[in-house]
Amino acid sequence: MDISDPISLQIKAFLGLVVTCALSACASGETIAPGIAVSTPDVAANQAAYVADLSGAYMLRPTDVISVTVYREEDLSLSDVTIGPDGDIAMPLLGAVAAAGQTAEQLAGQIEAQLNARFLRNADVAVNVVNYASHRVTVEGAVQTPGVYTFLPGTRLSGAIAMAEGPTRVAAREEIAVFRETPEGIAIAKFDYGAMQAGTMLDPMLAPGDRVVIGTDGLSQFWQDLLRTLPAFALFTNVNI
């Protein structure tokens, strides 16, 4: 191929542009080095309550959908039952049974005990989670598809951003705020998307009800000011957001 040919020169210029862009991207982002990712929360960014691992067995929550199988007793079994806002499910013969706050195994044991005490001998019960409907996260700000998403236990903050199809071109990736309800009020922690990708900052597990906001100049002035001053506003209550 004659490199003086106009088409060849265009191809050469295009390849040079691709290489330049790739090098620029690498230079502007954090270097991803082999090794163990950081799993320690950054206290200065108000991440103290965030963890890198699931903690123990899963506790059932209101709106979760479960199945209750009473072996050899098809009429007493439930294929899909939603845990109500009060934390109860309605069981044949037993009526309201407290489910929220227990593991599936604990709930199965409770139902077995109640059935054995009043109706059956040696009841054998299994409880399984059909849908983790309580696990919803809101993702807004500078992402491709803002919205409310259902996630599985163990999903990380980066997973929530991926469900929203990633940050936009204008996103301030170092300004990610996670709002989480706590007994004391609404807590806000700040994260850096690039640092999370590089493994130099904790990529935390999501909690049901989390709200993720990625910064951008397109946000309202309130959000811009809030994100830029975090963690000064690390914990607050009675604020209309």
KAWODA-V218274 format. One line per field, one symbol per residue. ss: DSSP state (2 for helix, 1 for strand, 0 for the rest). psi: psi as a letter, one per 20 degrees, with the letter a starting at -180 (. if undefined). burial: + if it has 24 or more other C-alpha atoms within 12 Angstrom, else -. Layout:
ss=???
psi=???
burial=???
This chain:
ss=0000022222222222222222222222000000000000002220000000000000000000111111000222011111000001111000111100000222222222222222000000111111100001111110100011110000012222222000100001111111111100111111102222220000001000001111100000222222222000001100000
psi=poiipggghggggghhgggggghgghhhrqpoqqapqpjpqohhjkjhjqriqqoaqppqqqiqprqooopjmhiiqphoppprhijqqoppghbpppgqjqrhgggghgggghghhhhrplqoqppqphpmhinpppprbmrgnqapqprqpiprghhghhhjkrqrhjpniimpppppprhiapqpqpqogghghijjqpnqpqqpiqppppqqiirrhggggghhiqkhlhprrkpo.
burial=---------------------------------------+++--+++-++++-----+++++++++++++-----+++--+++---+++++-----++++-+-++-++++++-++-------+++++++-+++++++++++++--+-+++++++++++++++++-++---++++++++++-----++++++++++++-++++++++++++++++++------++-+++-++-+++------
